[in-house]
Amino acid sequence: MQKLTLKFILLFSKLWASMGIDVAQLRLILQTKLTLDDRRPLTSFSRKQNRKPSQYSTWFQFFIFSLMGLMFLAFVTVPDKFLATSLFLTLTLGMLSLSLISDFSNILLDTKDQYIILPRPVSDKTVAFSRILYMMVKISTQLIAITLPSIIYVFISWDILSSIFFLIQIIIAALVAVFFVNIFYSLCLRFLSIQKFKDTIGYMQIFFSIFVFLGYQIGPRVMQSVTEGKTKVHDLKLLWLSPGTWIASFQALLVKDFSMLIWLFFALTIILLIIAFFGSSQLFSKDFNTKIAQLAGGDLPTEKMATYDARKIPFYKKIEKIFTSGPIEKAGFSIIWLITARSREFKMQLYPTMAYLPIYCVFLLLQGKDSTLAERLDHMNATGNYILIFYLSLLTVLSVFQLITKSEKYKAAWIYYAAPIQQTGELMSGVLKSAFLKYFIPFNLIFLIICVPLFGPHVTNDILLATAIGGIESVLVMLFLVKSFPFSQATENGKSRVLINILVFGLLALIGYLHIIIRDYEMIIWALAIIAWIIFLLMIKYLKKENWKSLAFDDN
């Protein structure tokens, strides 16, 4: 499939040559990259030592994206073709852009091929453009898989002219996604330092993952609006901001809708194509490949670190002084606090999960479309559903403690075994306190500040009980699930704990349900909160005395 796409792209060789691209070199680079892709093993379903080259990696990805395409098919069944195309192209554009952003290190900003290509007489423009076309070849597999069910439906249900334009619009959407993501990278490489560029890309990945999550929440509501009578794009003004709606304007022109809004969308589509095609070519500066090569280097110290003032006590040191005792426990506290603040890998995995929590809370508050905001708040207060928010924050505890043991630079963990640590429990106690205070307590403080004015002071004991249960959960996770020093295990070698996670989630859900049942008995809640806090503090003392013999070094 990828080879067919490559042959199709090379049909425009004269166009690429007119842009200053060496077509022979371009063909060789793309063929080499695709050959390497076909030999890449299916890492998700095999152990590292047993991985063998597979010829079915592309087909497996095709199957996964086809399942997603079946879900997108629901939007194409909307009677109005303009609205159906707008919704479908908006989802497709978002999914393609997310895929391109997520895979930037392996496609557009791949640094591994620099060792072969840079010493060769290959121009910067040829190398950079090969990355764009390589993205187009790679994205074609996803695009065909996502759109194939809808294309089949459209060619069966719509007239032939609308179906042909639907296919053309999908191709335009794919080109826009590829070229604009490339323009974004080019601008970042041109105006940002390497360190700031890496940070920007990391936060963009987090943003797009949250955007997809929001899409899954908003999508059903849009469909609900459609079923309730809002069957025109003119009625759904939020869609006007989507480039997918602009591209879908061809469908409106086919049914002779020549309104000013449709002509505006059509003009925006033409402008998009012009900017995407010519802008991406002109933005390749002479130092493009040089900056790509610099991405392979390690992170450099920031200016703030270079101008460190030893007389100023950092904020985390003040917290550490209050909640920890002993040099080993302080060391564990500092290690977690500092590495989690600087590790891009850790933040990329954790921050999207943490961002889902406030989104869940907002959608929980917005439930009940026919009632006012005051009525929804009264209903949440009467039923105790606000307690669900407190227990949702407990899910971050499990995520944090599972992530702080994994790292791509796990071999640096030899320091734990070289250091004279007599009681490993003291170190892990500092690890627990640091993660608990940094990633769990802030959520509950924010919930306390928000919920007391909304629901009354009686929620204070509910938050205290939920926080204590979160602390107990943290100690249990540390004792029974975390069997490694911080950042001492290879990321790829983690054992699947899906069943354990499901059991923990189920237990937390049961505890939250019991909490809601007894919410009206204030004295019982206060008593349980006090008992839970005493148990939590006693468990921390027990944790400090624990001396794990299973904390082995992962030499991979």
N, C-alpha and C positions, 0 to 999 in steps of 0.2 A: 504494500500500500504506500509506504514511504517512497519507494523507488519510483512508483508511478507519479507521485506528486512532484518528485525531483525532475522527472522527464517533462512534466507540464511546465514547471518553472523555467527550465532551460529552453523552452520554445521561444522565450522572450530574450534570447541571448543578444540580439542586436540592440535592444533597449538597454540592457545592462552594459554593453560595450560603449554605447553612446554616453553613459554616465561615468566613464573612466574606469570600468571594472575589467580586469583580466578574466575572461570567461573560462579559459582553460584551467587557470589556477582555481577559480571559483568552483568548477566542476570537481576537481580533484579533492579540494578541502571538504566539500559536502559529501562526496562518496566515502571518504575516509571516516568522517564523523558518523554517518549512518551505519557503516560496517561495524564500528565499535559498539554502537547502540544495539545492534542485532546480537552481539556476542555477550552483552551484559546479562548476568544471571538474575533470576527472580529472587531478590534478597528478602522479600517479605515472607517467603514460605520455605526457606531453607537455612540451615545453620551455616555459619561463616565458613567452617572448615569443609563443608560438603557442597559448597556452591559450585555449580558448573555452568558453562555457557548455555543459554537457552535461546531457542528460536521462536518462543511464544510470548516474550515479554510484551511486544507491541499488541498482540491479540488479547492478552489479559487486560491491558489498559483499555483497549477498545470495548471489551465486555463491561468493565466497570462504568465507563462513561455512557455506554448504551443504556444502562439502568437509570442513570441520571436523565438521559434524553427521554425516557418513558415518562418520567415525572414532569418534564417540561411540556410534554404533549398535551397536558390538561389545559394549558394556556392557549394553545393553537385552536382548541375546539370552541373558543368564544365566537359567537355568530358574526360580529363585526370584524372584517378582515384587517382593517387598519389597527384596531385595538389588539387583536390577536397577535399580529406581527410585532407591534410595539412591545407588548409584554414578553414575547418570546425572544426578541433581539436584545432587550434589556437584560434578561437573565443570561443569555448566551455571551454578551459582551462582558458582563461581570465575571462569569465563570472563566472565560478565556483570559481576561486580564489578571485574575487571581492566579491562574496556572502559570502565566508568564512571570508574574512577580515572585511567586514561590520558587520557581526553578531558575532564577536569574544566575546563580552561581554555576549551574551546569550548562547553560546555553549562552546567553548574551555575554556574561562576564566570566566565561570559562578561562581560567589561568593556566591550565595544564598544557594546552597546545602552544603556549608561548615559547616553550623550550625548543620546539621544532620549527615553528613558522617565523618567529622573529629573526633568526639568523639567515633566513632565506630572502631572496629578492622579491618579496610580496609587498605590495603597497598597503598602507593603512586602510584605504578605502575598500580594497578588495577583502581584507580580513574582516573589517567591520561589517561590510555588506553580506559576507558569508554567514555571519552570525544572524543577521536578519532573516535571510532565506532559510537558514537552518531552523530558526524558530517557526517559520511558516510551514516547513515540512513537518516538524514535530507537532505543531498545533493542528495540522490537517487531520491527523488521526483522531484527536479529541473532538475536533469540529464535526467530522463525519459521524462519529459515534453519537454525539449529543443531538445532532440535527436529523439523523436518518429517520427515526420514527415519525417526526413531524413532517419531513419532506414526503414520505410515503403517504401520510394522511392528507397532506395538501394536494398532491397530484391526483388522489382519488376523489376528494370532496370538492376542490375548487376548480374553476375553469382554467384552461391551459395557460392563458396569458398571466393571470394572477400567480399561478404556480411557478412560471418561469421567473417572474419578478421576485417572488419569494426566495428562490434559489440565488438570484443575483444579489439580493439584499443580505443574505447570509455571508456571501463572499466579501461584500463590502464591509460588513461588521468585523469579519476576521482580519481584513487588511488594516482597518482602523485600530483594532486592538493591538496588533503586532507593531505597527509603526509608532503609535503614540506611547506605548510602553518603552520602545526604543528611544524616542525623543526624550522621555523623562530621564532615562539612564544617561543619555548623552549630555543633557543639561547639568545633571548632578555631577558627572565626571569633569565637566568643564569648569564649574564654578565652586565646587566644594572640595575640601581636602579629602584625602583617602579615609581618614578616621571618621569625619562627619558624614561622608558618603555611606560608609558601612552602617553607621547609626541610622541614617535616613532610610536606607533599604530595610533595615530590621523593623523600624516602626511602621513602614509602609506595609510590610507583610502582616504585622499585627492588625493594622487598620483594615486590610482586605479580608482577613479571616473574620473579623467582627462584622464587616459589611455583609459577608455571606450569611452569617448567623442572623443578622437583621433581616436579610432577604427571606429566609425561611419563616421568620415570624410575621413579616409584613405581607408576603405572598398570599397566604390564605385570606387575609383581610381584604386585599385587592379583589380576589375572586368573589368574596362575599359582597363587596360593593357592586361588582358586575352583575351578580345574581339578583341584587336588590333594585336594579333598574339603571345603574350608571354604566351604560353599554357603549359610551362614546369617549374617545380620547379628550374631546373638548370638556367633558365633565370631570376628568381625572387630571387636574392641573399639575399634580406632582410628576406625572409622566412627561410633561413638557420639558423637563430638565434633562431627560435621558437622551443620549445620542442614539439609542435604539429606536426611539420614537421619531427622531429626525430621519433616520434611514428608512423607517417604515412609511414615510410620507408618499412613496411611490404607489402604495396600495390605495391611498386616498385619491391620488390623481387619476388612477385607473377608473374609479367610479365617478369621475368628473366633479370631485370636490375641489374647487378652485378658490377656496377662501384664503384670506390673507395669512392665516395661521399655517396652512398647509404649504403655501409658497415660501414662508419663512423657514419651515422645517426643511424643505427641499434645498433652499439656498445654503442653510447650515451644513447639509450633507455634502454639497459640492465643496464648500470651504474646508470641511474636515478632510476630504480626500486630497485636496491640494496641499494643505499643511502637512498631512501625514506623509505623502509621497516625496515632496521636495524638501520638507523640513528635516526629515531623518537623514537625507543624503547630505545636506549642507552642514549639519551639525557635527560631522565627523572632523574633529580638529586633528592637527598633526600629531599631537601627543596622546591620541586616543589609546593606542596599543601600549604606550609607556605606562599610562595610568592603570590599564587593565593588568599589566604585569605587577604593578605595585600592590594590587589587591591580594596577591599571594603572600605578601609579607604580614608580619604580626602587627597587632595593635600598638600604636605608639603612645607614650605618655601624653596626657593633655596638658595644656598650659596651667590649669589649676593644680595639677599634681606637681608641676615643676616649681610653682611658687608657693609651696606648702609652708604655712606658718606654724612652727613647732609650739609657739606660745598659746595658740588657739586650740581649745579642746573640742574635737569633733562631737557632733550630736550623739552618734552611736556610742562614744566612749562614756558620755554622761549616763546613758541608759545602762550600759554594761556595768558601770560602777554600782548602780542601784540594785540590779537583779542578779549579779554573779559574784562569786567569791572564789578566790584561788586563781593562780596563773593559768592552769590548764583549762578551767572552765571559761575564763576570759578569752583564751586563745580560740576555743571552739566558737564562742560568740562572735569574735571579730572576723574569723575566717568566713563564716556564712554571710555576715552582714556586708563585708567588702566584696567578696567574689560574686555574690548574687547581684550586687549593684553594677559590676563591671562586665559580667559575662553576657555577651550578646546571645549566645546559645541558650542560656538559662531563661533569659527574658523572653526570647522568641517562643519558648514552650509554655511558659507560665502566664504571661500577661494576657494573651487571648482568653485563657480560662478564667482569669480574674475579671476581665471586662464583661464576660457573659453574665456575671452576677447582678450588677446594676441594671442590665438590660432585662433580665428576668423580673427584677423588682418592678420596673416600669410597666412591663406588659401585664404583670399581676395586678397592678393598680388600675390599668386601663380596661380590664375586663368588665363587661356589663355596659354595652353600648347605649342602651336605652335609659340609663340612669345618670344622674349628675355626679360630679366628683365627690361632693359631700356625702351623697348617698352611698357611693362605693366605699368611702372611708368608714362610714358607720357600719356597713355590712362586714368589712374586714375586722373591725373592732368587735362586733357582736359574735362573729364566727371564730375569731382567733386566727384567721388566716395570715395575719402579719407575722405570726411565729414561724411560718414557713421561711420567711426571709432570713431569720436568724440561723436556721438549720441548713439553709442553702450555703451560707458562708462556711459551714463546717467542711464542705467538699474541697475548699481550697487547701485545707490542712493535709488531706491525703495527697493532693497533687504536689504540694511543696515538698513533702518528705520523700516522695518517690523521685522527684527531679534532682534533689540536692546530692544524690549519690552518683549521678551520671555525668560524664564529661568526655569530650573528644580528647582532652589532654589529661587523661586519667593516670598516665605514667608518672606524673608529677607527685602522685600520692605516696611515693616512696618515703617522703619526709616524715609521715606518720610513724613509720616502722623504724626509722633511724632516730627519731626523737625519744628522749627518756620519759615516755608516758607510762607510769606505773598503773594508773587507774583510768582505763578508757571511758568508764562511765562519766567521769568529770568532763571530759572533752565532749561527749555526746550530749550531756546535759546543757552545756553551753550552746551546742548546735540547736537543740530543741528550743531553748529560750529565745535565741536569736530569730529563728524562723517563726515562732509563735508570736513574738512581739512585733515583728516587721510585717507579716503578711496576714495575720488573723485579727489581732486586737484592733488595728485601725478600722477594719470593716465594722466591727461591733460598736466602736465609738461613734462612727458616722451614723449607724442605725439608731443609736441612743439619742443623738442630737436631733435626728429627723422624726423618730417615732414618738418621743415624749410630747412634742407640741401637737402632733396629729392624733394620737390615740390616748394620751394622758400619762401621768407618772406611774401608773400601774404596770407599764411595760418594763420598768427597770428590773424587777426581779426575774422577768422572763429572759431578758438579755443576760443577766448575771448567771442564770442556770444554764443557758445555752453556751455561754463562754466557758464555764467550768466543764461542761460535757466535751467541748472542743479541746480543752486542755487534757482531759483524761484520754480522749481519742489520740491526741498527739503522743502521749507517753506510750500507749499501747502500740501505735504504729511504729514508734521508735524501737520498742522492745522486740516486736515479733516480725515486722516487715523490713525495717531498715537494718540490714546486716552488713553494712559497709561504712567506711569512713566517708566524709564529704568529698564528692567529686572524685572518687577512687575507682569507679567502675566504667568500663567502656559503654558507650551509648548503645552500640549494636548488640551487646551481650546481655541485655536485660531480659529476664524470664517473663513470660506473659503472666500477668496477675489479674486477668479480666474477671475470673470467678471470685477471687478475693475482694476485688473492688466492688463487685455486685453485692456480695455479702455485707460489706461495710456500708454501702449505700442503703441497703435494705434495713440494716440495724438502725442507722440514723433516721430513716423514714419512720420506723416503728417508734423510736423514742420521741420524735417530733409529734407524731400522732397522739401518743399518750400525754405529751405536754399540752396539746390543744384541748384534750378531754378535761384535764384538771385545771385549766387556766383560771377558772372563776374562784378557786380556793387559794386565796392570796397567801395565807399563812403556811399552807402546805408547800407552795412554790418557794417561799422564803426559806423554809426549813430544808427543802431539797437543794436549794442553791448553796446554802451554808455547808451542808454535808458534802456536796459535790466538790466545793472548793477545798475542803479539808482533805478529801480523798486525793485530789489533784496534787496538792502540796506534798502529801505523804509519798505519792508515787514518784515525784521528782527526786525526793531524798533517796528512794529505793533505786532510781535510775542512776544516781551518782555513784552508788556502791556497786553497780553492775560492772562486770569485767568480761566483755565478750571475748571468747576464744575463736569465734568464727569470723572475725574481721580479717579476712585474708586479702593479700594483694593480688589484684587482677593483672597478671602478666600477659593475658590474651594469647 
